[in-house]
Amino acid sequence: MQEVVSVIVEWLGSPQGFSGRRPPPYGWVWVVIAVIWVGGWLTAQELRGKKERLNSQTTRTLFDHELSATALIETGKTLTRHSARLQFDQQSYVLNVKITSGTETERLIHKRLASLSEVEAFLSGETVFILSDLKVSPAASA
């Protein structure tokens, strides 16, 4: 492994390597790099703020209502229905996911999770849903 690293470092320092191919960046290139970095940082801050607002709104909503989502997915010639329900119960989030294909239930998932970030990670990793898919049902909001 050390031999491979030393060969790469030697190649980068040689006239055929990196230093021989390109001159160092000009001053305006540094300005462009700085502007791109600042723009990326501002965008990341905006996205983080949106995520925090979504989580606080979801938490406030869960105190009064249950959130649910339904997705119909066609796999081959079979239509599969995925339904999820999320509620807040005794300091934990209770997530129920049911996957049915035709008339038979294939999978039931019942999870108690401690935080919304855990709910979000579980939803995106184990189901077809993400946290923002879950909404208050129209009957419950009336």
DSSP file (Angstrom, degrees, kcal/mol; ACC not computed):
  #  RESIDUE AA STRUCTURE BP1 BP2  ACC     N-H-->O    O-->H-N    N-H-->O    O-->H-N    TCO  KAPPA ALPHA  PHI   PSI    X-CA   Y-CA   Z-CA
    1    1 A M     >        0   0    0      0, 0.0     4,-2.1     0, 0.0     5,-0.2   0.000 360.0 360.0 360.0 -40.8    0.0    0.0    0.0
    2    2 A Q  H  >  +     0   0    0      1,-0.2     4,-2.6     2,-0.2     5,-0.2   0.864 360.0  55.1 -64.0 -35.0    2.8    2.4    0.8
    3    3 A E  H  > S+     0   0    0      2,-0.2     4,-2.2     1,-0.2    -1,-0.2   0.909 107.3  49.3 -64.5 -41.1    4.4    1.7   -2.6
    4    4 A V  H  > S+     0   0    0      2,-0.2     4,-2.2     1,-0.2    -2,-0.2   0.924 112.4  47.7 -63.6 -44.7    1.2    2.7   -4.3
    5    5 A V  H  X S+     0   0    0     -4,-2.1     4,-2.6     1,-0.2     5,-0.2   0.916 111.7  49.5 -63.5 -43.7    0.9    5.9   -2.3
    6    6 A S  H  X S+     0   0    0     -4,-2.6     4,-2.4     1,-0.2    -1,-0.2   0.876 110.0  51.2 -66.0 -36.1    4.6    6.8   -3.0
    7    7 A V  H  X S+     0   0    0     -4,-2.2     4,-2.4     2,-0.2    -1,-0.2   0.916 111.8  47.5 -65.3 -42.4    4.2    6.2   -6.7
    8    8 A I  H  X S+     0   0    0     -4,-2.2     4,-2.5     2,-0.2    -2,-0.2   0.924 113.0  47.6 -64.6 -44.6    1.1    8.5   -6.8
    9    9 A V  H  X S+     0   0    0     -4,-2.6     4,-1.5     1,-0.2    -2,-0.2   0.906 112.7  49.5 -63.4 -41.5    2.8   11.2   -4.8
   10   10 A E  H  X S+     0   0    0     -4,-2.4     4,-0.8    -5,-0.2    -1,-0.2   0.899 111.1  49.6 -63.4 -40.9    5.9   10.9   -7.1
   11   11 A W  H >< S+     0   0    0     -4,-2.4     3,-0.6     1,-0.2     6,-0.3   0.901 108.2  53.0 -65.8 -40.8    3.7   11.1  -10.2
   12   12 A L  H 3< S+     0   0    0     -4,-2.5     7,-1.6     1,-0.2    -1,-0.2   0.837 111.8  46.3 -64.0 -31.5    1.9   14.2   -8.9
   13   13 A G  H 3< S+     0   0    0     -4,-1.5    -1,-0.2    -5,-0.2    -2,-0.2   0.604  96.7  92.7 -85.2 -11.9    5.2   16.0   -8.3
   14   14 A S  S X< S-     0   0    0     -4,-0.8     3,-1.1    -3,-0.6     6,-0.8  -0.349  90.8-108.3 -80.1 162.8    6.6   15.1  -11.7
   15   15 A P  T 3  S+     0   0    0      0, 0.0    -1,-0.1     0, 0.0    -4,-0.1   0.773 122.0  51.5 -61.6 -25.3    6.4   17.3  -14.8
   16   16 A Q  T 3  S+     0   0    0      4,-0.1    -4,-0.1    -5,-0.1    -5,-0.1   0.655 105.7  70.4 -83.3 -14.8    3.9   14.8  -16.3
   17   17 A G  S <> S-     0   0    0     -3,-1.1     4,-1.2    -6,-0.3     3,-0.3   0.258 111.9 -58.2 -83.7-150.8    1.8   14.9  -13.2
   18   18 A F  H  > S+     0   0    0      1,-0.2     4,-1.6     2,-0.2     3,-0.4   0.895 128.9  52.7 -63.7 -45.4   -0.5   17.6  -11.7
   19   19 A S  H  4 S+     0   0    0     -7,-1.6    -1,-0.2    -5,-0.3    -6,-0.1   0.794 111.2  47.0 -68.4 -27.0    2.1   20.3  -11.4
   20   20 A G  H  4 S+     0   0    0     -6,-0.8    -1,-0.2    -3,-0.3    -2,-0.2   0.729 110.2  52.4 -85.2 -21.6    3.3   20.1  -15.0
   21   21 A R  H  < S+     0   0    0     -4,-1.2    -2,-0.2    -3,-0.4    -1,-0.1   0.874 112.4  31.6 -82.8 -38.4   -0.2   20.0  -16.5
   22   22 A R     <  -     0   0    0     -4,-1.6    -1,-0.2     3,-0.0     0, 0.0  -0.936  69.5-131.7-127.2 141.4   -1.8   23.1  -15.0
   23   23 A P        -     0   0    0      0, 0.0     3,-0.1     0, 0.0    -3,-0.0  -0.465  50.2 -82.9 -76.7 163.3   -0.6   26.4  -13.8
   24   24 A P        -     0   0    0      0, 0.0    -5,-0.0     0, 0.0     0, 0.0  -0.323  61.5 -85.0 -63.9 153.1   -1.7   27.5  -10.3
   25   25 A P        -     0   0    0      0, 0.0     2,-0.1     0, 0.0    -3,-0.0  -0.232  44.0-119.6 -60.8 146.4   -5.2   29.1  -10.3
   26   26 A Y    >>  -     0   0    0     -3,-0.1     4,-1.3     1,-0.1     3,-0.6  -0.288  31.8 -98.4 -77.0 170.2   -5.5   32.8  -11.1
   27   27 A G  H 3> S+     0   0    0      1,-0.2     4,-1.5     2,-0.2     3,-0.2   0.866 122.5  55.0 -60.0 -39.6   -6.9   35.3   -8.6
   28   28 A W  H 3> S+     0   0    0      1,-0.2     4,-2.2     2,-0.2    -1,-0.2   0.801 101.6  59.3 -67.7 -26.8  -10.4   35.3  -10.2
   29   29 A V  H <> S+     0   0    0     -3,-0.6     4,-2.6     2,-0.2    -1,-0.2   0.896 103.4  51.4 -66.6 -39.1  -10.6   31.5   -9.8
   30   30 A W  H  X S+     0   0    0     -4,-1.3     4,-2.4    -3,-0.2    -1,-0.2   0.881 108.7  51.6 -63.7 -37.1  -10.2   31.9   -6.1
   31   31 A V  H  X S+     0   0    0     -4,-1.5     4,-2.6     2,-0.2    -2,-0.2   0.927 110.4  48.0 -64.5 -44.4  -13.0   34.4   -6.0
   32   32 A V  H  X S+     0   0    0     -4,-2.2     4,-2.5     2,-0.2    -2,-0.2   0.917 111.8  50.1 -62.0 -43.3  -15.3   32.0   -8.0
   33   33 A I  H  X S+     0   0    0     -4,-2.6     4,-2.2     1,-0.2    -1,-0.2   0.914 111.9  48.3 -61.0 -42.9  -14.3   29.2   -5.6
   34   34 A A  H  X S+     0   0    0     -4,-2.4     4,-2.6     2,-0.2    -2,-0.2   0.901 111.2  49.9 -65.4 -41.2  -15.1   31.4   -2.6
   35   35 A V  H  X S+     0   0    0     -4,-2.6     4,-2.6     2,-0.2    -2,-0.2   0.915 111.6  48.4 -64.4 -42.3  -18.5   32.5   -4.1
   36   36 A I  H  X S+     0   0    0     -4,-2.5     4,-2.4     2,-0.2    -1,-0.2   0.899 112.0  49.8 -63.7 -40.5  -19.4   28.8   -4.8
   37   37 A W  H  X S+     0   0    0     -4,-2.2     4,-2.3    -5,-0.2    -2,-0.2   0.935 112.4  46.0 -64.4 -46.2  -18.5   27.8   -1.3
   38   38 A V  H  X S+     0   0    0     -4,-2.6     4,-2.6     2,-0.2    -2,-0.2   0.908 112.7  51.2 -64.0 -41.8  -20.5   30.7    0.3
   39   39 A G  H  X S+     0   0    0     -4,-2.6     4,-2.2     1,-0.2    -1,-0.2   0.905 111.0  48.1 -61.6 -41.7  -23.5   29.8   -1.9
   40   40 A G  H  X S+     0   0    0     -4,-2.4     4,-2.3     2,-0.2    -1,-0.2   0.894 111.6  49.9 -64.3 -40.3  -23.3   26.2   -0.9
   41   41 A W  H  X S+     0   0    0     -4,-2.3     4,-2.2     2,-0.2    -2,-0.2   0.919 111.5  48.2 -65.2 -43.9  -23.1   27.1    2.8
   42   42 A L  H  X S+     0   0    0     -4,-2.6     4,-2.2     2,-0.2    -2,-0.2   0.897 111.7  50.0 -63.8 -40.7  -26.1   29.5    2.5
   43   43 A T  H  X S+     0   0    0     -4,-2.2     4,-2.5     2,-0.2    -1,-0.2   0.907 109.7  51.0 -63.5 -42.4  -28.1   26.8    0.7
   44   44 A A  H  X S+     0   0    0     -4,-2.3     4,-2.3     1,-0.2    -2,-0.2   0.897 110.1  49.8 -62.4 -40.2  -27.2   24.2    3.4
   45   45 A Q  H  X S+     0   0    0     -4,-2.2     4,-2.1     2,-0.2    -1,-0.2   0.897 110.7  49.9 -65.5 -39.8  -28.3   26.6    6.1
   46   46 A E  H  X S+     0   0    0     -4,-2.2     4,-2.2     2,-0.2    -2,-0.2   0.918 111.8  47.7 -64.4 -43.6  -31.6   27.3    4.3
   47   47 A L  H  X S+     0   0    0     -4,-2.5     4,-2.3     2,-0.2    -2,-0.2   0.888 110.3  52.2 -65.3 -38.9  -32.3   23.5    3.9
   48   48 A R  H  X S+     0   0    0     -4,-2.3     4,-2.3     1,-0.2    -1,-0.2   0.902 109.6  49.9 -63.6 -39.8  -31.5   22.9    7.5
   49   49 A G  H  X S+     0   0    0     -4,-2.1     4,-2.3     2,-0.2    -2,-0.2   0.900 109.9  50.3 -64.2 -41.5  -33.9   25.6    8.5
   50   50 A K  H  X S+     0   0    0     -4,-2.2     4,-2.4     1,-0.2    -2,-0.2   0.902 110.7  49.7 -62.6 -40.9  -36.7   24.1    6.3
   51   51 A K  H  X S+     0   0    0     -4,-2.3     4,-2.5     2,-0.2    -2,-0.2   0.905 110.6  49.5 -66.2 -40.9  -36.0   20.7    7.9
   52   52 A E  H  X S+     0   0    0     -4,-2.3     4,-2.4     2,-0.2    -2,-0.2   0.901 111.5  49.5 -64.7 -40.0  -36.2   22.1   11.4
   53   53 A R  H  X S+     0   0    0     -4,-2.3     4,-2.6     2,-0.2     5,-0.2   0.909 111.0  49.8 -64.8 -41.4  -39.5   23.9   10.6
   54   54 A L  H  X S+     0   0    0     -4,-2.4     4,-2.6     1,-0.2    -2,-0.2   0.923 111.9  48.2 -61.7 -44.3  -41.0   20.7    9.1
   55   55 A N  H  X S+     0   0    0     -4,-2.5     4,-2.3     2,-0.2    -2,-0.2   0.905 113.5  46.1 -65.4 -41.0  -40.0   18.7   12.2
   56   56 A S  H  X S+     0   0    0     -4,-2.4     4,-2.3     2,-0.2    -1,-0.2   0.898 114.1  48.5 -69.5 -38.4  -41.5   21.3   14.6
   57   57 A Q  H  X S+     0   0    0     -4,-2.6     4,-2.3     2,-0.2    -2,-0.2   0.909 112.3  49.0 -65.1 -41.9  -44.7   21.5   12.5
   58   58 A T  H  X S+     0   0    0     -4,-2.6     4,-2.3    -5,-0.2    -2,-0.2   0.905 111.0  50.2 -63.9 -41.7  -44.9   17.7   12.4
   59   59 A T  H  X S+     0   0    0     -4,-2.3     4,-0.9     2,-0.2    -2,-0.2   0.923 111.6  47.5 -63.6 -44.8  -44.4   17.5   16.2
   60   60 A R  H >X S+     0   0    0     -4,-2.3     3,-0.6     1,-0.2     4,-0.6   0.905 113.4  48.7 -62.7 -40.8  -47.1   20.1   16.9
   61   61 A T  H >X S+     0   0    0     -4,-2.3     4,-2.7     1,-0.2     3,-1.1   0.878 104.0  60.0 -66.4 -37.8  -49.5   18.4   14.5
   62   62 A L  H 3< S+     0   0    0     -4,-2.3    26,-0.8     1,-0.3    -1,-0.2   0.713  92.8  66.4 -67.6 -20.0  -48.9   15.0   16.1
   63   63 A F  H << S+     0   0    0     -4,-0.9    -1,-0.3    -3,-0.6    -2,-0.2   0.844 118.9  21.6 -67.1 -30.9  -50.1   16.2   19.5
   64   64 A D  H << S+     0   0    0     -3,-1.1     2,-0.3    -4,-0.6    -2,-0.2   0.742 126.4  31.2-106.4 -30.1  -53.6   16.6   18.1
   65   65 A H     <  -     0   0    0     -4,-2.7     2,-0.4    76,-0.0    23,-0.3  -0.859  68.7-117.8-133.7 160.9  -53.9   14.3   15.0
   66   66 A E        -     0   0    0     -2,-0.3    71,-0.7    21,-0.1     2,-0.3  -0.809  30.1-139.7 -93.6 140.1  -52.6   11.1   13.5
   67   67 A L  E     +AB  86 136A   0     19,-2.8    19,-3.0    -2,-0.4     2,-0.3  -0.790  25.9 175.1-100.5 145.1  -50.6   11.5   10.3
   68   68 A S  E     -AB  85 135A   0     67,-3.1    67,-2.4    -2,-0.3     2,-0.3  -0.972  14.7-173.1-147.0 161.1  -51.0    9.0    7.4
   69   69 A A  E     -A   84   0A   0     15,-2.0    15,-2.7    -2,-0.3     2,-0.4  -0.985   5.8-161.6-152.0 149.7  -49.9    8.3    3.9
   70   70 A T  E     -A   83   0A   0     -2,-0.3     2,-0.4    13,-0.2    13,-0.2  -0.999   6.8-176.1-135.7 137.9  -50.9    5.8    1.2
   71   71 A A  E     -A   82   0A   0     11,-3.0    11,-3.3    -2,-0.4     2,-0.6  -1.000  13.7-153.7-134.9 135.5  -49.0    4.7   -1.9
   72   72 A L  E     -A   81   0A   0     -2,-0.4     2,-0.5     9,-0.2     9,-0.2  -0.947  18.9-174.5-107.6 122.6  -50.0    2.4   -4.7
   73   73 A I  E     -A   80   0A   0      7,-3.2     7,-3.4    -2,-0.6     2,-0.7  -0.967  17.4-144.0-124.1 129.6  -47.0    0.8   -6.4
   74   74 A E  E     -A   79   0A   0     -2,-0.5     2,-0.6     5,-0.2     5,-0.2  -0.828  17.6-178.3 -95.3 117.3  -47.2   -1.4   -9.4
   75   75 A T  E >   -A   78   0A   0      3,-2.8     3,-2.0    -2,-0.7     2,-0.6  -0.934  66.5 -48.3-116.0 107.1  -44.6   -4.2   -9.4
   76   76 A G  T 3  S-     0   0    0     -2,-0.6    -2,-0.0     1,-0.3     0, 0.0  -0.591 122.0 -26.5  69.0-118.2  -44.9   -6.3  -12.5
   77   77 A K  T 3  S+     0   0    0     -2,-0.6     2,-0.4    -3,-0.0    -1,-0.3   0.307 120.9  94.1-108.1   5.7  -48.6   -7.0  -12.9
   78   78 A T  E <   -A   75   0A   0     -3,-2.0    -3,-2.8    23,-0.0     2,-0.6  -0.833  65.3-143.8-104.9 136.3  -49.4   -6.8   -9.2
   79   79 A L  E     -A   74   0A   0     -2,-0.4    23,-1.2    -5,-0.2     2,-0.5  -0.878  18.2-162.8 -98.0 121.2  -50.6   -3.6   -7.5
   80   80 A T  E     -AC  73 101A   0     -7,-3.4    -7,-3.2    -2,-0.6     2,-0.5  -0.892   5.4-150.7-109.0 132.3  -49.1   -3.2   -4.0
   81   81 A R  E     -AC  72 100A   0     19,-3.1    19,-2.6    -2,-0.5     2,-0.5  -0.899   9.6-169.4-105.5 124.0  -50.7   -0.8   -1.5
   82   82 A H  E     +AC  71  99A   0    -11,-3.3   -11,-3.0    -2,-0.5     2,-0.4  -0.950   8.9 178.0-110.0 126.6  -48.4    0.7    1.2
   83   83 A S  E     -AC  70  98A   0     15,-2.5    15,-2.9    -2,-0.5     2,-0.4  -0.992   4.6-172.9-131.2 140.7  -50.0    2.6    4.0
   84   84 A A  E     -AC  69  97A   0    -15,-2.7   -15,-2.0    -2,-0.4     2,-0.4  -0.979   5.5-169.5-133.2 143.8  -48.4    4.3    7.0
   85   85 A R  E     -AC  68  96A   0     11,-2.6    11,-2.8    -2,-0.4     2,-0.4  -0.999   3.8-169.8-133.0 136.7  -49.7    5.9   10.1
   86   86 A L  E     +AC  67  95A   0    -19,-3.0   -19,-2.8    -2,-0.4     2,-0.3  -0.993  12.1 165.0-128.8 131.0  -47.7    7.9   12.6
   87   87 A Q  E     - C   0  94A   0      7,-2.1     7,-3.3    -2,-0.4     2,-0.5  -0.968  34.6-121.9-141.0 158.8  -48.9    9.1   16.0
   88   88 A F  E     + C   0  93A   0    -26,-0.8     2,-0.4    -2,-0.3     5,-0.2  -0.896  36.6 169.6-103.1 123.7  -47.4   10.5   19.2
   89   89 A D  E >   - C   0  92A   0      3,-3.0     3,-0.7    -2,-0.5    -2,-0.1  -0.941  60.3 -24.1-143.0 114.9  -48.1    8.4   22.3
   90   90 A Q  T 3  S-     0   0    0     -2,-0.4    -1,-0.1     1,-0.2     3,-0.1   0.922 124.9 -43.2  53.0  57.2  -46.6    8.7   25.7
   91   91 A Q  T 3  S+     0   0    0      1,-0.2     2,-0.3    -3,-0.0    -1,-0.2   0.633 124.0  84.7  68.0  18.0  -43.3   10.4   24.8
   92   92 A S  E <  S-C   89   0A   0     -3,-0.7    -3,-3.0     2,-0.0     2,-0.5  -0.979  76.2-117.0-143.8 159.8  -42.6    8.2   21.7
   93   93 A Y  E     -CD  88 113A   0     20,-3.2    20,-3.1    -2,-0.3     2,-0.6  -0.843  24.4-153.6 -98.1 128.3  -43.6    8.1   18.1
   94   94 A V  E     -CD  87 112A   0     -7,-3.3    -7,-2.1    -2,-0.5     2,-0.5  -0.908  11.2-169.9-107.2 121.5  -45.6    5.1   17.0
   95   95 A L  E     -CD  86 111A   0     16,-3.0    16,-2.7    -2,-0.6     2,-0.5  -0.945   5.2-174.4-115.4 126.2  -45.3    4.1   13.4
   96   96 A N  E     -CD  85 110A   0    -11,-2.8   -11,-2.6    -2,-0.5     2,-0.4  -0.984   3.8-178.0-120.0 125.8  -47.5    1.5   11.8
   97   97 A V  E     -CD  84 109A   0     12,-2.6    12,-3.0    -2,-0.5     2,-0.4  -0.987   3.3-172.1-124.9 132.5  -46.9    0.4    8.2
   98   98 A K  E     -CD  83 108A   0    -15,-2.9   -15,-2.5    -2,-0.4     2,-0.5  -0.991   3.6-167.7-126.6 130.4  -49.0   -2.1    6.3
   99   99 A I  E     +CD  82 107A   0      8,-2.5     7,-2.3    -2,-0.4     8,-1.7  -0.972  12.0 179.7-119.6 118.5  -48.1   -3.5    2.9
  100  100 A T  E     -CD  81 105A   0    -19,-2.6   -19,-3.1    -2,-0.5     2,-0.5  -0.942  15.4-164.3-122.5 142.1  -50.8   -5.4    1.0
  101  101 A S  E >   -CD  80 104A   0      3,-2.3     3,-1.5    -2,-0.4     2,-0.6  -0.967  69.0 -41.5-124.2 113.2  -50.7   -7.1   -2.3
  102  102 A G  T 3  S-     0   0    0    -23,-1.2   -21,-0.1    -2,-0.5    -2,-0.0  -0.583 123.0 -25.9  69.6-117.2  -54.1   -7.9   -3.8
  103  103 A T  T 3  S+     0   0    0     -2,-0.6     2,-0.4     2,-0.0    -1,-0.2   0.495 121.3  80.1-108.6  -6.9  -56.2   -9.3   -0.9
  104  104 A E  E <  S-D  101   0A   0     -3,-1.5    -3,-2.3     2,-0.0     2,-0.5  -0.836  75.7-125.1-108.9 143.2  -53.5  -10.6    1.4
  105  105 A T  E     -D  100   0A   0     -2,-0.4    -5,-0.3    -5,-0.2     3,-0.1  -0.697  23.2-176.0 -82.6 124.2  -51.3   -8.6    3.8
  106  106 A E  E     +     0   0A   0     -7,-2.3     2,-0.4    -2,-0.5    -6,-0.2   0.883  63.3   8.5 -87.5 -42.3  -47.7   -9.2    3.2
  107  107 A R  E     -D   99   0A   0     -8,-1.7    -8,-2.5     2,-0.0     2,-0.4  -0.994  51.0-167.2-149.1 135.7  -46.0   -7.2    5.9
  108  108 A L  E     -D   98   0A   0     -2,-0.4     2,-0.5   -10,-0.2   -10,-0.2  -0.987  11.4-169.6-119.5 131.2  -47.0   -5.4    9.1
  109  109 A I  E     +D   97   0A   0    -12,-3.0   -12,-2.6    -2,-0.4     2,-0.5  -0.985   7.3 178.4-123.1 127.7  -44.5   -3.1   10.8
  110  110 A H  E     +D   96   0A   0     -2,-0.5     2,-0.4   -14,-0.2   -14,-0.2  -0.974  13.9 170.5-127.9 115.5  -45.1   -1.6   14.3
  111  111 A K  E     -D   95   0A   0    -16,-2.7   -16,-3.0    -2,-0.5     2,-0.5  -0.975  27.1-154.1-130.7 140.2  -42.3    0.5   15.6
  112  112 A R  E     -D   94   0A   0     -2,-0.4     2,-0.3   -18,-0.2   -18,-0.2  -0.970  24.8-175.7-106.8 122.3  -41.9    2.8   18.6
  113  113 A L  E     -D   93   0A   0    -20,-3.1   -20,-3.2    -2,-0.5    -2,-0.0  -0.914  26.2-142.2-123.9 148.4  -39.3    5.4   18.0
  114  114 A A  S    S+     0   0    0     -2,-0.3     2,-0.3   -22,-0.2    -1,-0.1   0.778  78.2  20.4 -82.1 -28.0  -37.9    8.1   20.3
  115  115 A S  S  > S-     0   0    0    -22,-0.1     4,-1.9     1,-0.1     3,-0.1  -0.917  72.6-113.4-141.4 164.0  -37.4   11.0   17.9
  116  116 A L  H  > S+     0   0    0     -2,-0.3     4,-2.9     1,-0.2     5,-0.2   0.820 115.9  59.2 -67.1 -30.0  -38.6   12.3   14.5
  117  117 A S  H  > S+     0   0    0      2,-0.2     4,-2.3     1,-0.2    -1,-0.2   0.883 106.0  48.2 -66.6 -35.7  -35.1   11.9   13.1
  118  118 A E  H  > S+     0   0    0      2,-0.2     4,-2.6     1,-0.2    -2,-0.2   0.898 111.7  50.0 -66.8 -40.2  -35.4    8.1   13.9
  119  119 A V  H  X S+     0   0    0     -4,-1.9     4,-2.9     2,-0.2    -2,-0.2   0.935 111.8  48.2 -61.3 -46.5  -38.8    8.0   12.3
  120  120 A E  H  X S+     0   0    0     -4,-2.9     4,-2.4     1,-0.2     5,-0.2   0.909 112.5  48.0 -61.8 -43.6  -37.4    9.8    9.2
  121  121 A A  H  X S+     0   0    0     -4,-2.3     4,-1.8     2,-0.2    -1,-0.2   0.908 114.0  46.9 -64.6 -41.7  -34.4    7.4    9.0
  122  122 A F  H  X S+     0   0    0     -4,-2.6     4,-2.9     2,-0.2     5,-0.5   0.931 112.3  50.0 -66.4 -44.6  -36.7    4.4    9.4
  123  123 A L  H  X S+     0   0    0     -4,-2.9     4,-1.8     1,-0.2     6,-0.4   0.941 115.3  41.7 -59.6 -48.8  -39.2    5.6    6.8
  124  124 A S  H  < S+     0   0    0     -4,-2.4    -1,-0.2    -5,-0.2    -2,-0.2   0.799 121.5  42.0 -72.3 -26.9  -36.6    6.3    4.2
  125  125 A G  H  < S+     0   0    0     -4,-1.8    -2,-0.2    -5,-0.2    -1,-0.2   0.832 127.9  23.4 -87.5 -33.3  -34.6    3.2    4.9
  126  126 A E  H  < S+     0   0    0     -4,-2.9     2,-0.2    -5,-0.2    -3,-0.2   0.572 120.1  37.7-113.3 -12.5  -37.3    0.5    5.3
  127  127 A T  S  < S-     0   0    0     -4,-1.8   -30,-0.0    -5,-0.5   -45,-0.0  -0.692  79.8-108.3-130.9-177.8  -40.4    1.9    3.5
  128  128 A V  S    S+     0   0    0     -2,-0.2     2,-0.2   -57,-0.1    -4,-0.1   0.414  90.7  88.3 -90.8   0.4  -41.3    3.8    0.3
  129  129 A F        -     0   0    0     -6,-0.4     2,-0.3   -60,-0.1    -2,-0.3  -0.544  57.2-157.5-100.0 161.1  -42.2    6.9    2.4
  130  130 A I    >>  -     0   0    0     -2,-0.2     3,-1.8    -6,-0.1     4,-0.5  -0.862  39.9-100.6-124.5 167.4  -40.4    9.9    3.7
  131  131 A L  G >4 S+     0   0    0     -2,-0.3     3,-1.3     1,-0.3   -11,-0.0   0.854 119.6  57.5 -59.7 -38.0  -41.5   12.0    6.6
  132  132 A S  G 34 S+     0   0    0      1,-0.3    -1,-0.3   -12,-0.0   -12,-0.0   0.624  93.7  69.7 -72.5  -9.9  -43.0   14.8    4.5
  133  133 A D  G <4 S+     0   0    0     -3,-1.8     2,-0.4     2,-0.0    -1,-0.3   0.780  79.8  91.0 -71.1 -27.3  -45.3   12.2    2.8
  134  134 A L    <<  +     0   0    0     -3,-1.3     2,-0.3    -4,-0.5   -65,-0.2  -0.576  57.4 168.4 -78.5 124.6  -47.3   11.8    6.0
  135  135 A K  E     -B   68   0A   0    -67,-2.4   -67,-3.1    -2,-0.4     2,-0.3  -0.855  42.2 -92.6-130.3 163.1  -50.2   14.3    6.2
  136  136 A V  E     -B   67   0A   0     -2,-0.3   -69,-0.2   -69,-0.2     5,-0.0  -0.626  50.4-112.2 -73.9 133.1  -53.3   14.8    8.4
  137  137 A S    >>  -     0   0    0    -71,-0.7     4,-1.6    -2,-0.3     3,-0.7  -0.390  21.6-120.4 -67.0 146.6  -56.2   13.0    6.9
  138  138 A P  H 3> S+     0   0    0      0, 0.0     4,-0.8     0, 0.0    -1,-0.1   0.827 112.3  55.3 -59.5 -32.8  -58.9   15.3    5.5
  139  139 A A  H 34 S+     0   0    0      1,-0.2     3,-0.3     2,-0.2    -2,-0.0   0.861 108.3  48.3 -67.9 -34.9  -61.6   13.8    7.8
  140  140 A A  H <4 S+     0   0    0     -3,-0.7    -1,-0.2     1,-0.2    -4,-0.0   0.799 108.2  53.6 -76.7 -28.7  -59.4   14.5   10.9
  141  141 A S  H  <        0   0    0     -4,-1.6    -1,-0.2     1,-0.2    -2,-0.2   0.653 360.0 360.0 -82.0 -13.9  -58.7   18.1   10.0
  142  142 A A     <        0   0    0     -4,-0.8    -1,-0.2    -3,-0.3    -2,-0.1   0.466 360.0 360.0 -82.0 360.0  -62.4   19.1    9.6
